[in-house]
């Protein structure tokens, strides 16, 4: 074979030119020594010549193991070479350092399980450096050199491969001097070793495959040995293993097949990293993590409806912090993990029940990496005041039709209805049977029995819908209001799936008696409120909006995340109503900042992110 000639010439070369053992980028493997090559061939044919020339085959998933008895009179040296299958065409310059090896064979020599010897390697980033030893994943030739050995000491030479073998087979040549091959046994090793880690519990599950070369090898098989960072954990005949990690940190796992006549090369290592710092604090029911459980928490459930990660994640619905693991590491992870309010690994209608269970609960908003606030789900205050009056109004049913006046997509809608004389409201219903959002809706309502308020939300389980000028649903109020009463209905905190679509919501009087007027302007806020800044993240400026239910002194201040004051935006008397101010952060560096509002009987802190 051509690979035999290559291996023989490299093995026998005089490696004395640069004064350092092993190859180098200037002189290669050394000067060709034809006489020494011929002597190796002669010694191969002689009895006890302590030299051998072999032409062998390595199959997919196979490891070849050879027991070598050292002569003790010369260095033990082993060389393998193979003709690799064609790789991708090199469009770069001829001196490219791009790795193009397709079938990557590996050779190691071990001694009494105490020492392992690796082949020579060069580092193309430092071409003037001497050769070292390690994992050669660049070349189709590998050489191991052991300078001193004891006479008749036994070494094991292992030959295996990385990944998958193209064509499921690779021919190679093996040259050994300074020792004689005593026996030759093929030992297949486990393959496809994988590790799954539950970041919340620290539970690790290993799985692997193993295909025996033949029935004889299967008869010689005893068990698998599972190692964690070189510590033997268990021997098993199963192809899986589970354990709970002792602590956070990085761990490497390997699996070895044990036979009557020795052990295979290890499968792996596979690495797991248990980092409990990525755990997210979740308050069950606060699906948008804005520190309040209200109707708007239904919207994220619709936004991510049907998504799942396939496992329970510290489940529970009690109103307390539940530390949960992000489902994966993409940008949507925090929002999904908050939307999974019960922690069962699925986002579905069951998560709406937790909102009802913990409705009106509040908590201290977390100033942490994962806030879960979705910019398209921010709270927007709009007020539609509906006045109904008549000299002789009829008791019975009042219908208010919610219309969508835009061709922009809509995921869902949440709103509060404040009703004067609510004690005379007998019942209510949100009819979405003919909604353009279709039948795939989640409808949520909550009656504040001791207050004059209804909270209602509905959201689509599927993708946002594009329809213009059509019906969202009808709010039906069954009442006993009398003819001499004026009823005020105020739609407070109307929140769409996108705050820019707010103007597209219309409320129309449909059935009933009396007259109706609606207004979205010049209405005084019903409560103090600090809105999320927009845009967020921002560069270099952002708008902060706040609402005051009555006149008073207001301070609005920017702080660093550590609590140091950066800038005072407002410090003066303000009238009741909605106010906004532009914050210019040109002079600040990128990072997370806090903004705090303080006024009579109201204080609130929120977070903004500057990215330059």
N, C-alpha and C positions, 0 to 999 in steps of 0.2 A: 504494500500500500504506500501511497505517497506520504501519508501521515507517519508511517513507520520510518521512512527515510528522514523526514523532518525531525521526528523525536530523537532518532539515533544521532544525527549531526549535532543537535542542540545539547543532548546529554553528554556527548564526548568532547565538546568544544573546550579549548583551554581558556579558562576564565581568570586570566592573570594580567590583563592589559591595564585596567584602571586601578588595580590594587584593592578593590572591594569586591566581596562575593556577590554573585547574582548579576543580572543583566543591567544595562544602562542604555540611555537613548543615543549615545554616541557610537559605542562599539557593539551593541547588541548582546549576544550571548558569548562572545569571545571569538577566538581564532579556530577555524575548522581543523579538527585533528582526525584525518582519515585513518591513520594507523590505530588509534584508540577505538574508533568505530568498528574496525575489522576485528579487533581483539574482543570487543563485547559480543559480537556475533559468534566468535569461536568459543568464548566462555559459555555462551548460551547452550551450545551443543555438548559441552563437556560436563561430566558428572561433578557435582559440588563446585561448579565454577563461580557460584555466587553472582551470577548475572543472568538476566532473562530478557528476551524480546517477545512481546505478546501482541497479537492482533485480536481484538475483542469487540463485543457488541453490548451496548447498554440499552435496555428497553425502558419504555415509559414507566415512571414510578419505581424503578429498580435501583437498588444499591448493591454494588459488588464489594465484597469484603475478602481481603487476602491476608493470610497469616504469613509474616515474613520473619525468617530467622537471620539475625545479623551475623556477619562474619567476625566483627570486632577488629578487623585488620585494615579496613578502609572506611571512609564515610559511607553511610547509607544514603543513596540518592535514587529518586523516582521521578520519571518524566512521563506525562501523557500529552498526546497531540491528536487532533482530529480535523477532518475536513468538514467545515461547517456548511450548512445548507445556505443557498443564496439569500441575502438580506435585501433591504430596500436599496434602490439606486442612489448613489451618492451625488447629489446635485451641488454639494458644497465644494470647497477647495480640497485638493488631495491630501492636505495635512490636517483635516478636520479631527477634532477630538471627540466627535459624536460616537457613542457606543453603538456598534452595529452587530454584535454577536447575537446569533439567533438561538442556537442550542448551547447553553452554558453548563458545561460539565465542571464538577468540583472534585478535588482530590485532597484528602487529609491522611496523616499518619498518626496513630495514637499509640501510647505506651502505658500499659497497665491502668488505663482509665485515669491516669494522673497527669499526663502530658498530651498535648495535641500540637502537631507540627503542620504549618500552613505553607502554601507555595509563595515564591517570590512575587512581589508586586512593585510597580512603578507608579509614581504620581505625575501625570502630565502637567499639573499646575506648577510643579517644581522640578523641571526636567534635569537639573544639575544634581539633585539629591541622590544618594545611594539607594539601592533597592532595599525594601523592607519585606516583611512577610504579612500575609493576610488573605482576604477573600479576593481572588482574581476573577473579576466579572467583565474584563475587557478582551482577553486573549484566548485563542484556541490552542494554547500550549500552557502547561503548568509544570513547574519543577519544584520539588521539595528536597532539601539538602540537610542531612543530620551529620554533623562533623565527627562526633565520637559516639561509639556504641560499645556495649559489652558483648563478648563472644557468646553466641547462642541465645542472646536475649531476643524475646519475641515481640514484634510490633504488628499492628493491624493497619493495613492500607485500605482506605475507604474510597470508593468512586461512586458518585451520585450525580444528580443534576438539579438545577433550579427550574421552577415553573413547569411548563409542558414542553415535551420534545416534539419539534416539528417532524412529521411523518412517524411519530411514536417510536423512533429508533435512532441510534447514533453509533456508528462504527468509530473505534478509536484505537490508538496504539499505546502500549505501556512498556517502558524500559525501566528495569531495576538493576542496580549494581550495589555491591556491599552487603547483599543479603540474598537468600534463596526463598522462593515462594514455597511454603510447606503445604498449604491447602488452599482451595479456592471454593468459596460458597457464596451464592447470591442471596442477599437478604433485602427484601423490599421494605420500604419504610412507610409510615403513615403519610397521607397526603391531604391537601385541602383543609389544613387546620385553621379553624376560625374561633374567635372569642367574642361573646356577647356580654356586655356589662350593664347591669342595672345601676345607674348612677345614684339612685335614691338609697337602695339597700346595700350596695356593694357586692351583690351576687354576680358571680362570673359563671358562664356556661361555655364549655369547650366542646366542639364537635369536630370530627375528622373522618376521613375515608381510608380504606386500606384494601388494595387488591393484591392478592398473593400471586406469585409468578407461576406456581403450579401446585398440584396436590401435595407433592413432597415437601415443599416449603411450608405449606399450611400445617402439615403434620409436625414440623419442627417448632411451630409457633407456641409460645407460652402465654404471654400477656403483654399489656402496654404499661409503660412507666410514664407518669405525668409529673413534670417538674415545673416549679415556679421559682424563677431566678436561681436555678441550680439546686433547689431543695426538692427532694423527692417527696411528693404529696401522697401518691396512691399508685398501687398496681391494680389493673382492672382488665377484664376481657371485653368490656363494652367500648363503644366508639364515642363516648361522651363522658363528661366529667363536670361537676358543679361544686363550687365552694363559695363561702363568704369571705371576702378579703379582710385581713386583720386590721388594716388601716388605710387611709388615703395614700396615694402615691402611684408610681409607675411600676408595673410588673411585667415580666416576660415569661411566657409559657412555652414549653417544648414537650413533645411526646415521642417516646422511643418504643419500637417494637422489640421485644425480647424473645430470642430463640434458644433452642437447646445448645447451640454452638456459638452463641454470642448475641450481640445487640446490633440493631440497625443504626444508621445515622439518624439524628433527631429530625422530626418534622417541626418546622418553626424556625425561629421564635415568632410568636404573635404577641403584640404588646397591648396592654390595657392601661388606661389612666383614669384612676378614680379621683375626681376633683369635686368635692362637695361644695366648692364655692360657686358652682354654676347652678345650684339649686335655687329655685325661685319661690319667694313667699307668696302664696295664693290664699286669698280670703274667699271661701266658697260662696258664690253668688255674685261677686263683683267681677263680672265677665269682662269689663273694659278697664278695670283697675283704676277707677277715678276716685276711689275712697268712699263711694256711696253705692248701695244696692237699690236700683230703681229700674224703671221701665226701659231705660236706654241699654241696660245690660242684655236685653234680648237680641239686640242688633248683631253683636259679634257671633252669637250662636248661629244666626242665619247665615252670616258671612262665611263661616267655616263649617257649616252643617255637613255631617256625613264623614268628616275626616277623622282618622283614628291612628293611634300608634300601636294598638294591639296588646297593650298590657295595662294593668292597674298601676296607678302612680300615686301612692299614698292616698287612697280614696277616703272620702269622708265629706259630710255636709255641715258639721257643727261649725258655729261661728267662732273660728279660731284660725291661727296661721297654719296652713298646711304646706310644708316644703315639698316641692315637686320638681321633677327633672324635665328640662326642655325636651320636646319630642325629637328634635334634631337640631342642627346648627345653622339653619337658614334664617333669613330676616323675619319670617312670619312666626317663628317659634313662640315668642312671648305671648302674642295675641291668642294663639291657639291654646296655649296652656291655661290661660285665664278663662277662655271660653269653655273649656272642659271643667265646669264648675264642681262636678262631683268626683273628678279624678279617676274615672273608670276607663280612661284611654279612648273614649269615644265622645264626639260632639253630636248630640241628638236632643230630642224633646225632653229627656230626663234631666238635662241640665237646666231647663226652664223651671223645673220644680224646686231646685235649690234657690233660685232667685225669689220665688214665693216664700220659701221657708225662712230666708234671711232678709226679707224685704225691709227697707228703711234703716238697716244697720249701716253704721259708718265705722271707719278705721283710720288710723294715721296713714296717710299716703306714703308709700315706700320710695325713698330717694335712692334707688339702686339702679343697676345697669338695665334690668328688664322691667320697664314700667308697664308695658302692655298697652299704653294709650295709642290708639290708632288715629292718625290725623283725620281720617274720613269719618270718625265717629265722635268728634268733639261736640260738646254741648253748645247749643246755640239758642239764645233766648229770643223768642218771637211771641207777640201777643196778638191774638185774634179775639176781639171782644164782640160777643153776640148779644144783642139786646132784643128782647121779645116783649112787646106790649100791645094791648088791645083793650078796647072798652069792654068787650065780652069775649075774652079768650076761652077756648074750649079746653077742658081737662082731657088728658089722654096721652097721645103719642106725639113726640117731637122728633123729627128726623133731620140730622145734619149730614150732608153729603161731603165727603172728602175727595177732592179732585186733584189730579196731577197734571200740571200745565207745563210740560216740558218734554223734549225728545231725549233728554239725558237719562242715563240708566238710574234705576232706583232699586236698592236692596231691601229697605224696610223703613218704617216710620215709628217713632215713639213720641208720646205727648201726654201732658197732664191736663185735665179739665177741672177748673175751679168753678164750683156751682154755688151761687147764693141760694138760700132756702133749700139746701140739699136734703133736709129732713123730709121734704115732700117729693123727693125722687124715689119712686117705688122700685124701679128696676132699670137696668140698662143693658145694651147689647151692641157689640160691634159686628155688623153684618159684612162679611167679606166674600159672600157666596158668588158675587159677580165682579170681584176685583180683577183688574187686569194683571195682577201679580199671579193669578192662577190659583189652583187648589193646593199647591205645595207651600202652605203658609204655617207659620207658628203664630198663634194669637195669644197675647198675654194681657191680663187686666188685674188691677188691684184696687180695692175699695178701702180708702182711709175712713173707716166707719166713724171715727171721732172727729174727723175734719171734713171740710167742704171740698174734697178732692177725689178725683178718679185718675188712676194711672193706666194707660193703655198703650200697647205696642203690638206691632205685627211685622214679621220679617219673612222674606222669601228664603227657602232652603237651598235654592239653586243660584245660578248666576244672576247678576243684576239684569233687569228687564228694560228694554228700550221701547217705550210707547209714548205717544204724545196725546195730551188733552183727553184723559180718560179717568175712569172712576177708580179710586183706591178702596173705598169702603164706605159704609154708612153707620154713623153712631145713632142708635135709637134710644131715646130717653122716654120712659113711661113715668108720668108725673101727675100730681094733684095740685098744681099751681092754680090759684084762683084768679078770677077775672080782674081783680083790682091790683094785681102784683106785677112788678117788672122783674124779669129774670135775667141776670147777667151770667153768661158763660164765657169764661176766659180760658183760652188755650195757651197754657204756659209751658215753656221748655219744649217746644216742638223740635225734635231732633231727627234729621234725616240721615241716610247713610252717607251723605256728603253735604257738609254745611253750606257749600256754594249753591246747592239746589233748593235752599230754604224758600226762596221767593216763588217756587213752583207749586207750593201747597196752597190750595184754596179751600174755603169752607162755604158751602152753599146751603141755604135753607130749602128744604124739600117739601115736607108735609107738616101741617099744623095750622095754628091760627096766629094772628098778629103780624107784626112787621119784624124785619131782621136787618141789622146793620153789622158790617164787619169792618175792622180796621187793623192794620198791621203797623201803624205808625202812631206816634204821639201818645203811646201808652206808658204809664209809669211802671217801673218794675215792681213786682210783688215781693221781692226779697233782694237782699244784697248778694252779689255774685262776682266771682273772679273767673273770667273765661281763660281757656288755653290760648297761648299766644299763637299767632298765625303769620307766616309759616313757621313750622318747627320740625326739624332743624332749620336754621336760617343762616344767611350771610349776605350783607352785613347788618341788615335791620329786620325788625319784626314788629308786629302790632299787638298790643295788649289791651283788651277790652274789659271793662268792669261796670257793674250796675249798682246803683244806690236806691234803696227804697225811700229814703228821706234825706234832706240836706244834712251835711255834716263835714267835719274835717277829715281829710283823706291823706294818707301817706302811702306811696308805692315805691318800693326800694328794691334794687338789684343786689344780690349777694353772691359770693363764691360758694362752691359746694361745701367749703369748710366754715362758712358763716361770716366771712369778712365782707364788710360793706363795700360795694363797688360804685354805685351811683344812686342818687335819689331822683326819681322821675316826677313824682307828684308829692307836694307837701303844702296843701292849701285847702280852703273851704270849697266844697263842690255842691252843686245842686242835685236834687233827685233826678234820676234818669240813667241813661246809658252813656258812658264815656269811653274814649279810646285814646291811646297815646302811642307814638312811634318810638321805639327804642333803637338807637344807632350804636352798634358795637364795633365800629371801625377800629377803635384803639385797644380792643381786647383780643386776647389770644383764644384759640379754639378750646372748647371745653363745655362742661355742664355748669349752668348757673341757676340760681334760685331767684324768684321774684315774689315779694310779699306785700299784701295790702292790709292796712289797718284802718278801721273806722269805728264808729260807735257800735259796740256789741258785735263786731265782726272782724275776724282775722283769718287770712288764708295764705298758704304758701304753695307755689307750683314751680315746676322745673322747665327750663328752656335749654336748648343745645345749640351752640355756635360752632359751625364747621367751616373752616377756611381752607 
